Amino acid sequence: MSTFTVAPDLAEIVRPGVLWLEGATVTEADARLDAPLAAAEAAVRAHPPEEIAAVRTMYKRVGIDPTKRRPSSEALLRRVRKGEPLPRINSMVDVCNWCSLEFQLPYGLYDADHIEGDVVLRLGLPGEAYAGIRKDEVHVGGRITLADRVGPFGNPTSDSVRTMVTTATARALVVVFAPTEIEPRRVDHVLAVTAERMQMFTGARARPQP
């Protein structure tokens, strides 16, 4: 059973929220998501939420320009503000994007069966990179990064092909990359809503973090 830890160099910068999910049934499309996603998009366009400055500050504190490498939550917000719908990938990714848009926090979503050993949130080492989803190689040197025994596989901007969630996924890891300025009870609320939606739309159950 994998554990999740935060390296000391990020402990004062990131307060990650972590969910380990199991028993999921991921479908390519779930029509039950059509109405809540449309409602979330309409709410954002009618009353655009403020981008959380602390998320951008989290990037800046490790020397990353958040305008050049946007947090995934901000990228979703900009997309919906322009009138575009949320991307529809599969039922689990769709729930994740819905939550990220609504809470304006970057999410990472990973197939736990493709994670090797324990997980650590740390700064990427010089030269580290991985094949990104729908992107070329993602370089993570000096960036906020998730890594396992094999190496890095995710960050708050884009994740890896190696651990991406598909319709074959049964167990998953959700990471909310919350800045330390976000109160723990707020992170707990975000995780509770995320877990409830994941169970509703994928059947996944959250297990306690080891």
Secondary structure, 3 states (H helix, E strand, C coil): CCCEEECHHHCCCECCEEEEEECCCCCCCCHHHHHHHHHHHHHHHHCCCCCCHHHHHHHHCCCCCCCCCCCHHHHHHHHHHCCCCCCCCCHHHHHHHHHHHHHCCCEEEEEHHHCCCCEEEEEECCCCEEEECCCCEEECECCEEEECCCCEEECCCCCECCCCCCCCCCCEEEEECCECCCCHHHHHHHHHHHHHHHHHHHCCEEECCC
